[in-house]
Every structure is written in structure tokens, then in C-alpha cells.
Amino acid sequence: MKASYEKYDREHRGTVGRVEVESPRMKCRNVNVYYGEKRAINDVTIDIAGNEVIAMIGPSGCGKSTFLRCLNRMNDTIDTCRVEGEIFLDELNIYDKGIDVVQLRAQVGMVFQKPNPFPKSIYDNVAYGPKIHGLAGTRVELDEIVEESLKKAGLWEEVKDSLDQPGTSLSGGQQQRLCIARTIAVSPEVILMDEPCSALDPIATAKIEDLIDELREHYTIAIVTHSMQQAARVSQRTAYFHLGDLIEVGDTKHIFTNPSHRLTEDYITGRFG
């Protein structure tokens, strides 16, 4: 079985589905990623629409997280990693020379698998980004950004009386919402989420999923998830990756009920993965 899947690309090259969309927020063209000599992402082309949630699914090691990290150049932090191709945020190629990567990562924020609040107070966790990017001229403006970000992250009512407490004192689910508030505070255009619920219990996961649905009104969201059920619940489009290739992308309902590619169907139905 495994051998037949490993050779599929020689027989079925090309992506099935609606790769391009109207008014994309991000455009990815012929993206390849290498770790040393090993190619981890193979010639991926896909658009990410404004105010949509796109879920990236696939078996472990298929390249979905590697591809997600290309979208804000997080792979730059890995010495052996090399990215080829073009990725545009609106009309800006984010891999052009001279791009300010710090500013890019404010525009394309990231929420990681494990909650990672700074060893600071709840207030300072959210205020840190606006301070270093000069987004608040006064303490009053900073207070407003912190409050609004915590409200958007669904955390304000739970922490408004304890803003001076360490962010690490919160529960796992609260810490993850704090990290989302921290991301929101610098006014991003796109939010990347790399398995944001994998370390959380079902109740905390449900809160994050509800939050993702609310955030879609203001942001474009790309989420990597190991849970097909979560992808079905939170996303409007789904992209299926296999062995570094983008196999199929399309409306989530279509991907889960009537996939066009055999590999997608086999993964969705649990035949492998």
C-alpha cells in the first residue's frame, strides 16, 4: 500500500480543485521547500481568499506545517531550509529582497501548537507588540488596544480584573486565547494557526473554534489541523497535502463529502493516514 502511494505523483501530477480564487489575500505560486537536499514541498500553487478560513489537512509529515510557515517566512529561522517560488501578500512578494521580516510577521501573525505566552503579565503579553511597532502613542491608546484585543480573543471578561497576573498562570485554553490576543494586537491581515487546539481539552477547543469563526469577519485565517472534524467545522475551504504535494483544494463540504482525488478519499475515509 505505502509503495503505491509513494509513486502516485508520477501518475497523477497536478492539483485537483479551485486553486485560484477571486480577490485573494495571499497568492502562492510554484512554492518548493528544501531541507538541505531533501524537498519537503513540491511546486505548490494556491490562493487564500480574504475573510476565509482555509484548513490544511493531511497525514503526519505531509508538509502542511512546513507550507504554513512559508506564509510569514518562519522557515527563515531554520538554517538548512530553502524556499523557492513566489508568495504574495496582496501585491507584495514577501520573499523579495529588502522585505522587513519583523513587519511581515506583524501583518501575517502566527499562533503555535503549544500556547507560548511571554513570561510577563497578561497586560504586557498583549501590549508588547504594539509597543515595539509604535502602534500606541499614549498609555490610554495602549490600554484600548489591550482591551479590544482581549475582547476579540474572547478573554476580556475572564481576565479584566487580573491583568497584572502572569500570563503563564492562566489555563491552557486561556493561554492560547491570550496568544491569539497578542497576535491580534498588532493589527495583522492574516492569522496562521498551526494545530492551535492539539494541546487543549475539548471545552477549550470548542471555545477556540467559536473564536476562529468570529475572527473570520476581520481576518484571513489559515489553519493546519490534524483533526478532520475540526477542519470540517471551522473552514470554508480545505487543502489536502500528501508527501509534500497539494493534492486537492476546494470547498470544505465538497472535500469531505465528494472528494475528486483517490488519495483525498482514502485519507478522509480512514484507509490510510
Secondary structure, 3 states (H helix, E strand, C coil): CHHHHHCHHHCCCCCEECCCCCCEEEEEEEEEEEECCEEEEEEEEEEEECCCEEEEECCCCCCHHHHHHHCCCHHHHCCCEEEEEEEEECCEECCCCCCCHHHHHHHEEEECCCCCCCCCEHHHHHHHHHHHCCCCCCHHHHHHHHHHHHHHCCCHHHHCCCCCCEHHHCCHHHHHHHHHHHHHCCCCCEEEEECCCCCCCHHHHHHHHHHHHHHCCCCEEEEECCCHHHHHHHCCEEEEEECCEEEEEEEHHHHHHCCCCHHHHHHHCCCCC
